[in-house]
């Protein structure tokens, strides 16, 4: 019996040592934390308006072969990772965008890594940054339909590369995988003042020995606003001719607050007249005045206004530039004024056409 006691003691201490080791190993593993980041900057660019900047819009557009101009639109977004602890080990990361409205075909939308810097308030189609597709960097792709709601892209490899310093963090470009198929998608941007979780966000899971700071309190969502802005278009004078200076006045109004107003004439964007901070809250009325002369034919004015909740109001108006209705006057002058048969004289004649509306051909 006495011989069994030492054996039991050995087994007891062996089990105790094993349990102790397991406890040490379990405490060595870093906890898993989750963080949601919101954009440092976001905007979109369109090929039909190569010099236009949309940095203050409440929406982000992605599209291709858009019927109005057969152009392409792409979205740019950047998140700052500075608040992640230095010892963080990225486990996964997802970009999430909330679709407000979709048109055209269901299609694959890719997220490309941006390869050069850009400025939210000055970036345009003409000066857009380079992106990964040019350098054959594999994108991340998600199927997007016309159904409103959340869509996500796995961007773990991009975020790991940024955080480790393998390459600079210039953000992401969202674009159609096939930009020869018609689709239009409108996502909410960081300027959307409704429920903030509809803004773009980067959701990251990471391991770290450093617990994250307490998140700031969630802001109260603004009252639901489903009323779009009203838009009116006026022009003067009537009876427009080719040399007439036409004044176009576009006015947008909203019950809560306007975010932006865009006007195009014959497909070209009209620059706003005078300063107007579209990020300022509480603007309920704004007008754009444009003056120009126009050639003969029909001219189309399009206007689009966004409010702070992403609602859009639009208007279209057209006018015609007509002529005086008089016929051109022709004069023929020949030198010499008379010639005789077989006298080998050279006859030079000048034909002149005059018309107050201009001469198309002679």
Secondary structure, 3 states (H helix, E strand, C coil): CHHHHHHHHHHHHHHHHHHHHHHHHHHHCCEEEEEEEECCEEEEEEHHHCCCCCCCCCEEEEEEEECCCCEEEEEEEECCCCCCCCCCEEEEEEEEEEEEEEEECCEEEEEEEECCCCCCCCCCCCCCCCEHHHHCCCCEEEEECCCCEEEEEECHHHHHHHHHCCCCCCCEEEEECCCCCCEEEEEECCCCCCCHHHCCEEEEEEEECCCCCCCCCCCCCCCCCCCCCEEEEEEECCCCCCCCCEEEEEEEECCCCEEEEEEEECCEECCCCCCCCCCCCCCCEEEEEEEECCCCEEEEEEEEEEECCCCEEEEEEEEEECCCCCCCEEEEEEECCCCCCCCCCCCEEEEEEECCCCCCCC
